[in-house]
Amino acid sequence: MNAVSLKGVSKQFRAGVTALDGIDLDVEPGEFVSLIGPSGCGKSTLLRIIGDLTKPTAGTVQVNGKPAERARRDHEYGIVFQDAVLYDWRTVAKNISLPLELLHWNRARRNARVKDMLELVELSGFESHHPWQLSGGMQQRVSIARALSFSPTLLLMDEPFGALDEMTRERLNSELLRIWEETSSTVVFVTHSISEAVFLSTRVVVMSARPGRVAGLVDVDLPQPRASATREEPSFFELVTRVREQLAAAGAPLGETQEPALVEEPL
């Protein structure tokens, strides 16, 4: 059974704007799949459709063999956005525990889980801090801990490191891979960075300019665990070139996908 299965998914917004057209994509359990493409191609829209935050105009979406709406109600996935979306009046521990409170976990169980999550994202000792006391990278780690707190099988990530400086971003890339390996979650990750997509993924989905279609798939067979030295290997550069060539063939202006960008998808 696939973790995610999309069949003929299309999305049209008001004023006749077609964001996505005929998306067919299967994601296997345990995969780390990145979506990359030019600005406005519908990457974030597709992620929101998988998460049942937006309804497709046509096609079907299944998560772990269930319709997306049922999967959302069954808490099958966590979501991390570009902004950490933390509550300043709640401490780090209370931000992480929020989903568990909504699920009516008792206090002892919540506290034990928060402790585990803080250790997972290497923020032990910061449980009593407030978000405004943390760096941007630390805030994103809190957001990841919150998304994983209830053990979802699928993690959806919409450019979570796009607003960070390059050094912080690369460090969090490595930490995310460590967390992915430890939790055995399936990850669908949106990015504008070719190098980030290759470094993180088991497979890269290349999308065309709007209306977004699957223009190509690139399997990433770099060995695990990956480290800074991975980015210097010839095989890494070969994969980056393959993704870049597929983007060019799909009509993507490469300047829009080389570096992180703060972009909103069509609404």
C-alpha positions as CSV (number, residue, x, y, z in Angstrom):
1,M,0.0,0.0,0.0
2,N,1.3,3.4,-1.0
3,A,1.8,6.2,1.6
4,V,0.4,8.6,-0.9
5,S,-1.4,7.9,-4.2
6,L,-2.5,10.7,-6.5
7,K,-4.6,9.9,-9.6
8,G,-5.5,12.5,-12.2
9,V,-5.3,15.3,-9.7
10,S,-6.1,18.8,-11.0
11,K,-6.8,22.1,-9.4
12,Q,-8.5,25.1,-10.9
13,F,-8.9,28.4,-9.0
14,R,-11.3,31.2,-9.5
15,A,-10.8,33.4,-12.7
16,G,-10.0,30.2,-14.6
17,V,-6.4,29.8,-13.2
18,T,-5.4,26.1,-13.5
19,A,-2.7,25.4,-11.0
20,L,-2.4,21.6,-11.4
21,D,-3.3,19.4,-14.3
22,G,-3.5,15.6,-14.3
23,I,-1.0,14.8,-11.5
24,D,-0.3,11.0,-11.1
25,L,2.1,10.2,-8.3
26,D,2.7,7.4,-5.9
27,V,4.9,7.7,-2.8
28,E,6.0,4.5,-1.0
29,P,6.2,4.2,2.8
30,G,9.5,5.5,4.1
31,E,10.4,7.5,1.1
32,F,11.6,11.1,1.2
33,V,10.2,12.8,-1.9
34,S,10.9,16.4,-2.8
35,L,8.7,18.5,-5.2
36,I,10.6,21.1,-7.2
37,G,9.6,23.4,-10.0
38,P,9.3,27.1,-10.9
39,S,7.4,29.6,-8.9
40,G,3.7,29.3,-9.3
41,C,3.8,25.7,-10.6
42,G,1.5,24.4,-7.8
43,K,4.0,22.6,-5.5
44,S,2.5,24.0,-2.3
45,T,-1.0,23.6,-3.7
46,L,-0.3,19.9,-4.3
47,L,1.1,19.5,-0.8
48,R,-2.1,21.1,0.6
49,I,-4.2,18.8,-1.4
50,I,-2.4,15.8,0.0
51,G,-3.0,17.2,3.5
52,D,-6.7,17.8,2.8
53,L,-6.2,21.6,3.3
54,T,-7.4,22.2,-0.3
55,K,-9.8,20.1,-2.3
56,P,-8.8,19.0,-5.8
57,T,-11.0,20.0,-8.7
58,A,-10.6,16.6,-10.2
59,G,-8.9,13.3,-9.4
60,T,-8.4,11.2,-6.2
61,V,-6.1,11.4,-3.3
62,Q,-5.3,8.6,-0.9
63,V,-3.1,8.5,2.1
64,N,-2.2,5.1,3.5
65,G,-5.1,3.6,1.5
66,K,-7.6,6.1,2.9
67,P,-9.3,9.2,1.3
68,A,-7.3,12.3,2.2
69,E,-10.2,13.6,4.4
70,R,-10.3,10.4,6.4
71,A,-6.5,10.3,6.8
72,R,-6.6,13.9,8.2
73,R,-9.3,12.9,10.7
74,D,-7.2,9.9,11.6
75,H,-4.2,12.1,12.3
76,E,-2.1,10.3,9.6
77,Y,0.2,13.2,9.0
78,G,1.9,16.3,10.4
79,I,2.5,19.5,8.5
80,V,5.4,22.0,8.7
81,F,5.1,25.3,6.9
82,Q,7.8,27.8,5.9
83,D,6.9,29.9,9.0
84,A,7.2,28.0,12.3
85,V,3.7,29.1,13.3
86,L,4.4,28.9,17.0
87,Y,2.3,30.6,19.7
88,D,4.5,33.2,21.5
89,W,2.5,33.0,24.7
90,R,3.1,29.3,25.0
91,T,6.5,27.8,26.0
92,V,8.4,25.5,23.7
93,A,7.1,22.5,25.7
94,K,3.5,23.8,25.4
95,N,3.8,24.5,21.7
96,I,4.9,20.9,21.1
97,S,2.2,19.5,23.4
98,L,-0.7,21.4,21.7
99,P,-1.7,18.5,19.3
100,L,-1.5,16.1,22.2
101,E,-3.8,18.3,24.3
102,L,-6.3,18.4,21.4
103,L,-6.1,14.6,21.3
104,H,-6.9,14.5,25.0
105,W,-3.7,12.8,26.1
106,N,-3.3,12.9,29.9
107,R,-0.6,15.2,31.4
108,A,1.9,12.5,32.2
109,R,1.7,11.0,28.8
110,R,2.1,14.5,27.2
111,N,5.1,15.4,29.3
112,A,6.8,12.1,28.5
113,R,6.2,12.6,24.7
114,V,7.4,16.3,24.8
115,K,10.6,15.2,26.5
116,D,11.2,12.6,23.8
117,M,10.5,15.2,21.1
118,L,12.9,17.7,22.6
119,E,15.6,15.1,22.6
120,L,14.8,14.1,19.0
121,V,15.3,17.7,17.8
122,E,18.1,18.4,20.2
123,L,16.4,21.1,22.2
124,S,16.5,19.6,25.6
125,G,16.8,22.4,28.2
126,F,14.8,24.8,26.1
127,E,11.4,23.6,27.2
128,S,10.6,26.6,29.3
129,H,11.7,29.2,26.7
130,H,9.2,31.1,24.5
131,P,9.5,31.2,20.7
132,W,10.7,34.8,20.7
133,Q,13.7,33.7,22.7
134,L,14.8,31.2,19.9
135,S,16.6,31.6,16.6
136,G,14.7,30.9,13.4
137,G,16.4,27.5,13.0
138,M,15.4,26.5,16.6
139,Q,11.9,27.6,16.0
140,Q,11.6,25.3,13.0
141,R,12.9,22.4,15.1
142,V,10.1,23.1,17.6
143,S,7.7,23.1,14.7
144,I,9.0,19.8,13.4
145,A,8.8,18.3,17.0
146,R,5.2,19.4,17.2
147,A,4.3,17.9,13.8
148,L,5.9,14.6,14.9
149,S,4.5,14.6,18.5
150,F,1.6,12.3,17.7
151,S,3.6,9.9,15.6
152,P,2.1,10.6,12.1
153,T,3.2,8.2,9.4
154,L,3.4,11.1,6.8
155,L,5.2,14.4,7.3
156,L,4.4,17.2,4.8
157,M,6.9,20.1,4.7
158,D,6.4,23.3,2.7
159,E,9.8,25.0,2.3
160,P,10.4,24.8,6.0
161,F,14.0,26.2,5.7
162,G,13.4,28.7,2.9
163,A,13.8,31.8,5.1
164,L,17.0,30.6,6.8
165,D,20.6,31.5,6.0
166,E,22.5,29.0,4.0
167,M,24.6,27.6,6.9
168,T,21.6,27.1,9.2
169,R,19.7,25.6,6.3
170,E,22.4,23.0,5.6
171,R,22.7,22.1,9.3
172,L,18.9,21.6,9.5
173,N,19.0,19.5,6.3
174,S,21.3,17.1,8.1
175,E,19.2,17.1,11.3
176,L,16.0,16.5,9.3
177,L,17.6,13.4,7.7
178,R,18.6,12.1,11.1
179,I,15.0,12.6,12.4
180,W,13.6,10.9,9.3
181,E,15.8,7.9,9.8
182,E,14.9,7.7,13.5
183,T,11.2,8.0,13.0
184,S,10.8,6.0,9.8
185,S,8.2,8.6,8.6
186,T,7.4,9.2,5.0
187,V,8.2,12.8,3.9
188,V,6.9,14.9,1.1
189,F,9.0,18.1,0.9
190,V,8.5,21.3,-1.2
191,T,11.7,23.2,-2.1
192,H,13.0,25.7,-4.6
193,S,16.6,24.5,-4.1
194,I,17.9,21.9,-6.5
195,S,20.9,21.0,-4.2
196,E,18.5,20.7,-1.1
197,A,16.2,18.4,-3.0
198,V,19.1,16.1,-4.1
199,F,20.7,16.1,-0.7
200,L,17.5,15.2,1.2
201,S,15.6,13.0,-1.1
202,T,15.3,9.4,-2.1
203,R,13.4,10.7,-5.2
204,V,12.9,14.2,-6.7
205,V,9.6,15.0,-8.5
206,V,10.2,17.7,-11.2
207,M,7.2,19.8,-12.0
208,S,6.5,21.9,-15.1
209,A,5.6,25.5,-15.2
210,R,1.9,26.3,-14.6
211,P,-0.3,24.4,-15.0
212,G,1.8,22.1,-12.9
213,R,2.4,18.5,-14.2
214,V,4.9,15.8,-13.3
215,A,7.6,16.5,-15.8
216,G,10.1,14.0,-14.6
217,L,11.3,11.8,-11.7
218,V,14.9,11.5,-10.5
219,D,15.9,8.6,-8.2
220,V,18.5,9.7,-5.7
221,D,20.8,6.7,-4.9
222,L,23.3,8.6,-2.7
223,P,24.3,6.4,0.3
224,Q,22.9,7.1,3.8
225,P,23.8,8.6,6.1
226,R,24.5,11.8,4.2
227,A,26.8,14.5,5.5
228,S,28.5,17.7,4.4
229,A,31.0,15.6,2.4
230,T,28.1,14.2,0.3
231,R,27.7,17.7,-1.3
232,E,31.3,17.4,-2.7
233,E,30.9,14.0,-4.3
234,P,30.8,13.7,-8.1
235,S,27.6,11.7,-7.9
236,F,25.9,14.5,-6.1
237,F,26.8,17.0,-8.8
238,E,25.6,14.5,-11.5
239,L,22.2,14.3,-9.8
240,V,22.0,18.1,-9.5
241,T,22.7,18.3,-13.2
242,R,20.0,15.8,-14.0
243,V,17.4,17.7,-12.0
244,R,18.5,21.0,-13.6
245,E,18.2,19.5,-17.1
246,Q,14.7,18.1,-16.4
247,L,13.6,21.5,-15.1
248,A,15.0,23.2,-18.2
249,A,13.2,20.6,-20.4
250,A,10.0,21.3,-18.5
251,G,10.3,25.0,-19.3
252,A,11.3,26.1,-15.8
253,P,13.4,29.4,-15.6
254,L,16.4,28.0,-13.8
255,G,17.0,31.2,-11.9
256,E,13.8,30.5,-10.0
257,T,14.9,27.1,-8.7
258,Q,18.6,27.5,-7.9
259,E,18.3,29.4,-4.6
260,P,15.7,29.5,-1.9
261,A,12.8,31.9,-2.6
262,L,9.8,33.2,-0.6
263,V,6.9,32.4,-3.0
264,E,3.2,32.0,-2.6
265,E,1.4,29.5,-4.7
266,P,-1.9,30.5,-6.4
267,L,-4.8,30.9,-4.0
